[in-house]
Structures are given as C-alpha cells and as structure tokens.
Amino acid sequence: MSGTAIGTDWREWQESWDRQQEWYLPDREERFRIMLDMVEALAGPKPRVLDLACGTGSITDRLLKRFPEAVSTGVDLDPALLTIARGTFEGDDRVTFVTADLKDPDWTVLLPYDSYDMVLTATALHWLHTDALAVLYGQLAGVVREGGGFMNADRVVDAATPRINAAERAHRHLGMDRAKGEGVLDWAEWWQLAAADPVLAEPTARRYAIYGEHADGDTPSVEWHASALRAAGFDEARAVWASPSDALVLALK
C-alpha cells in the first residue's frame, strides 16, 4: 500500500493491517495456523467462533478460508478497525460484528449466541491489566460451551530470564529495522494513513478518543495465564505454541 488514501478498498486495508502487524510479529501466520489446527481438533470443520478483540477480522478471515462452514462473531471497541472489518465481510451472513467494551461487565449480553465452540484472540489482551484480564477470563468461561475452548496468542514475559529476553528483543528489532528499510509501515505510520483517509478519518478520531496512542496493559507469563484460566472455570490450560517472545495459550472447559 502506498502513502495515499485507498478509500473503501477494504481488502487492501485488511492486507495493509496484516503487513503492519507482521512487522512486529514475523511468525504471526504460524500462530494462526496452530490456532486453527486446534480449532479443527477440538470443534471440527464447522465451529461457532467468537473472535475476541477482533480488530479488522484477521482471525475471522483465516477461519473462513480454512473452514467455509464456520460461523464467527467479531467483538471489538475500536471504531476504525471495526469499519474495516465490516467493510471486508459485508454481505457474508457467516459473520456478525459487535461493538462492545470488554471492560463492561455486561458485554456478553450483546452477543448473538449464548455459547461458542471456541473463543479466539491474538495480540490484543495485553491491552488489559491482569486484574481486568482475570475478570474477562471468568466471563469467557461462561461463554464457552462444555468441551469447548479459548485460545489467546499474545506477548508473554518471563522476568526470570532477562538475558534471553534481551537477546530476543535485540534480534527482533534487527529484523524490524531491515523491514523498515524496505518500506514497511509501522504502527504510527499506519494510523496516520487511516487518519488521512476520507472514510476512516472520523472513526480513527473516535478510536484515539477511546484509547489514546496505545493502552497500557500487562504481559504476564504463560504460567499466570494458565493459572488464571483454571481459576476462572476452565479445566485445563497450557501453552500449545511458543516463540521466544510470544505464546498461544489454550484453555478447555
């Protein structure tokens, strides 16, 4: 995507978001593949999925390409990203989008279904502090059907390994610098482009009124996530994929 506005070409906006995210997460597609592998293993090829903090619908996009008979509900609060998501999937009756604040204690009443086979989220819940995240995990335990599951792919930090953490961060930033030299947009540049677009300018302004530049959340360890999920009502929880900086945690009812 160039530095000019691309109007309502929603597929191009979707792809530009993916490229921007991959700048930070070069193994992003790998975590999506493992996530969908586990969806298939646990819920089969026709799952009812809640795409939590869905953004532009990146998970839903990959879900429906792999499982054409799946059904997805995307939930987010970001007006700009939801505008792209709704534009991308307009007319697809397999997909519903809901505007909701995950910190609202009653957000689940807005969902079109009482329960879901799987709840999926990626690179989103680090916007929450651990106390709010623990509450959210309890709400999700009430949304996932018996035998269903929840998967969260996100940044994790192990404070006991500072040298490993530093090496991973340094290597990741080398790759980011190389990609930047090739013209990849970073977070701030992508949002500047959205703010300049005649269609996305207004929802982008509302987005900044809600979040500011970036929310200040936490990046707890895998062990914290697994323990909090079990305390919330899930029977089992552990990492099913990990990179040097991120992990995919799966919890089952």
C-alpha positions in Angstrom: 0.0 0.0 0.0 1.3 3.4 -0.9 1.2 6.5 1.3 -2.0 7.7 -0.4 -5.6 7.1 0.8 -7.2 3.9 -0.5 -10.7 4.8 0.3 -13.1 1.9 0.7 -10.9 -0.8 -0.8 -11.5 -2.9 2.3 -9.4 -5.8 1.2 -6.4 -3.6 0.7 -6.9 -2.1 4.1 -7.1 -5.6 5.5 -3.9 -6.6 3.9 -2.1 -3.4 4.9 -3.1 -4.1 8.5 -1.7 -7.6 8.2 1.6 -6.3 6.8 1.9 -3.7 9.6 1.3 -6.4 12.2 3.8 -8.8 10.7 6.4 -6.1 11.1 6.1 -6.6 14.8 5.2 -10.3 14.6 7.1 -12.1 11.8 5.7 -15.5 13.0 2.1 -14.2 13.0 0.9 -16.7 10.4 2.4 -19.6 12.3 0.4 -18.8 15.4 -2.8 -18.5 13.3 -2.1 -21.9 11.7 -1.6 -23.6 15.1 -4.7 -21.9 16.4 -6.8 -23.2 13.6 -5.3 -26.6 13.9 -6.5 -26.8 17.4 -10.0 -25.4 16.4 -10.2 -28.3 14.0 -9.0 -30.8 16.5 -11.5 -29.7 19.2 -14.5 -28.3 17.3 -14.3 -29.8 13.8 -14.8 -28.1 10.5 -18.0 -26.2 11.3 -17.2 -24.3 14.5 -19.1 -21.4 16.0 -16.3 -19.0 16.9 -16.1 -15.8 19.0 -13.3 -13.6 17.5 -12.4 -11.6 20.6 -10.9 -8.1 20.2 -11.2 -8.9 16.5 -9.7 -5.7 15.1 -10.0 -5.9 11.3 -11.1 -9.5 11.5 -7.7 -11.2 10.8 -8.7 -14.4 12.6 -12.2 -14.5 11.1 -10.6 -14.1 7.6 -8.3 -17.1 8.1 -11.0 -19.1 9.9 -13.5 -18.8 7.0 -10.8 -19.5 4.3 -9.9 -22.7 6.1 -13.4 -23.7 7.3 -16.0 -22.3 4.9 -18.9 -23.6 7.0 -17.7 -21.8 10.2 -19.7 -19.0 11.9 -17.9 -16.1 13.5 -18.8 -13.3 15.8 -16.2 -10.5 16.0 -16.2 -8.3 19.1 -14.2 -5.0 19.4 -14.5 -1.4 20.5 -12.2 0.2 18.0 -14.4 2.2 15.5 -11.8 2.3 12.8 -10.8 -1.3 12.8 -14.4 -2.4 13.0 -15.2 -0.2 10.0 -12.6 -2.1 8.0 -13.9 -5.4 9.4 -17.5 -4.7 8.5 -16.5 -3.4 5.1 -14.4 -6.5 4.4 -17.2 -9.0 5.3 -20.2 -7.0 4.2 -22.9 -9.4 2.9 -21.3 -12.5 4.4 -24.0 -14.0 6.6 -21.5 -16.2 8.4 -20.1 -13.2 10.2 -21.5 -10.8 12.8 -19.7 -7.9 14.4 -20.5 -6.4 17.8 -19.2 -3.2 19.2 -18.5 -3.8 22.9 -16.1 -2.8 25.7 -14.6 -5.9 27.2 -14.3 -4.0 30.5 -18.0 -3.6 30.6 -19.4 -6.3 33.0 -22.4 -6.8 30.7 -20.7 -7.0 27.3 -21.6 -10.7 26.8 -25.3 -9.9 26.6 -24.6 -8.2 23.2 -23.5 -11.5 21.7 -25.9 -13.1 19.2 -25.3 -16.6 20.6 -25.4 -17.9 24.2 -22.4 -20.1 23.7 -19.4 -20.7 21.4 -17.3 -23.7 20.5 -14.2 -21.7 20.6 -13.1 -18.2 21.6 -10.0 -16.9 19.8 -7.9 -13.8 20.3 -4.5 -12.7 19.2 -2.2 -9.8 20.1 -4.9 -7.9 21.8 -5.4 -8.7 25.5 -2.1 -7.3 26.5 -4.0 -4.0 26.4 -5.6 -5.1 29.7 -4.0 -5.2 33.2 -4.1 -8.6 34.9 -6.9 -7.7 37.3 -9.2 -6.9 34.3 -7.9 -9.8 32.4 -8.8 -12.2 35.2 -12.3 -10.9 35.3 -12.6 -11.3 31.5 -11.4 -14.9 31.7 -14.3 -15.6 34.2 -16.7 -14.1 31.7 -15.3 -16.2 28.9 -15.7 -19.3 31.0 -19.5 -18.6 30.9 -19.5 -18.1 27.1 -17.5 -21.3 26.1 -19.7 -24.4 25.8 -18.7 -27.5 27.8 -15.9 -29.2 25.9 -15.1 -26.0 24.1 -12.1 -23.9 24.4 -10.4 -20.5 24.5 -7.1 -19.5 22.8 -5.0 -16.4 23.4 -1.9 -15.7 21.3 0.0 -12.8 22.8 3.2 -11.4 24.1 4.4 -13.1 27.3 7.3 -12.1 29.6 9.3 -14.3 31.9 11.1 -12.0 34.4 13.4 -14.9 35.4 15.1 -14.9 32.0 16.4 -11.3 31.5 19.3 -12.3 29.2 17.1 -14.4 26.9 14.6 -11.6 26.9 17.2 -9.0 25.9 18.6 -11.3 23.1 15.2 -11.9 21.7 14.3 -8.2 21.7 17.6 -7.2 20.0 17.2 -9.8 17.3 13.6 -8.9 16.7 14.5 -5.2 16.3 17.2 -6.1 13.8 14.5 -7.7 11.6 12.2 -4.8 12.1 14.9 -2.3 11.1 15.5 -4.3 7.9 11.8 -4.4 7.1 11.5 -0.7 7.8 14.3 0.0 5.2 12.1 -1.9 2.7 9.2 0.5 3.3 7.0 -1.4 5.7 4.7 0.8 7.7 4.9 0.8 11.5 2.0 1.3 13.9 2.1 5.1 14.0 2.5 5.4 10.2 -0.4 3.1 9.5 -2.7 5.1 11.8 -1.5 8.3 10.2 -2.6 6.9 6.9 -6.0 5.9 8.3 -6.5 9.4 9.8 -5.9 10.9 6.4 -8.4 8.7 4.6 -11.8 10.3 3.9 -13.7 7.3 5.1 -11.6 6.2 8.1 -10.7 9.7 9.4 -13.8 10.1 11.6 -13.7 6.5 13.1 -9.9 6.9 13.6 -10.5 10.1 15.6 -13.0 8.3 17.8 -10.6 5.5 18.2 -7.9 7.9 19.6 -10.5 9.4 21.9 -11.1 5.9 23.4 -7.6 4.5 23.6 -5.1 7.3 23.1 -1.9 6.3 21.4 -1.8 2.8 23.0 -3.3 1.2 26.0 -1.0 0.5 29.0 -1.7 -3.2 29.9 0.4 -6.1 31.2 2.3 -9.0 29.6 2.1 -11.8 32.3 3.8 -15.2 32.0 2.3 -18.3 30.5 2.0 -19.7 34.0 -0.1 -16.7 35.1 -2.5 -17.1 32.1 -2.9 -20.9 32.8 -3.5 -20.4 36.5 -5.9 -17.5 35.9 -7.9 -19.5 33.3 -8.2 -22.6 35.7 -9.3 -20.3 38.5 -11.9 -18.8 36.1 -13.5 -22.1 35.5 -11.5 -23.8 32.7 -10.5 -27.4 33.4 -7.2 -27.4 31.6 -4.8 -24.7 30.3 -1.3 -24.6 28.9 0.7 -23.2 26.0 0.4 -25.1 22.8 2.8 -22.9 20.8 5.6 -20.5 21.7 8.2 -18.3 20.1 11.0 -16.6 22.0 8.6 -13.7 22.9 5.0 -14.9 22.4 2.8 -17.9 23.3 -0.5 -19.4 22.4 -2.3 -20.5 25.5 -5.2 -23.0 25.1 -7.8 -23.5 27.9 -10.6 -26.1 27.8 -13.9 -26.3 29.6 
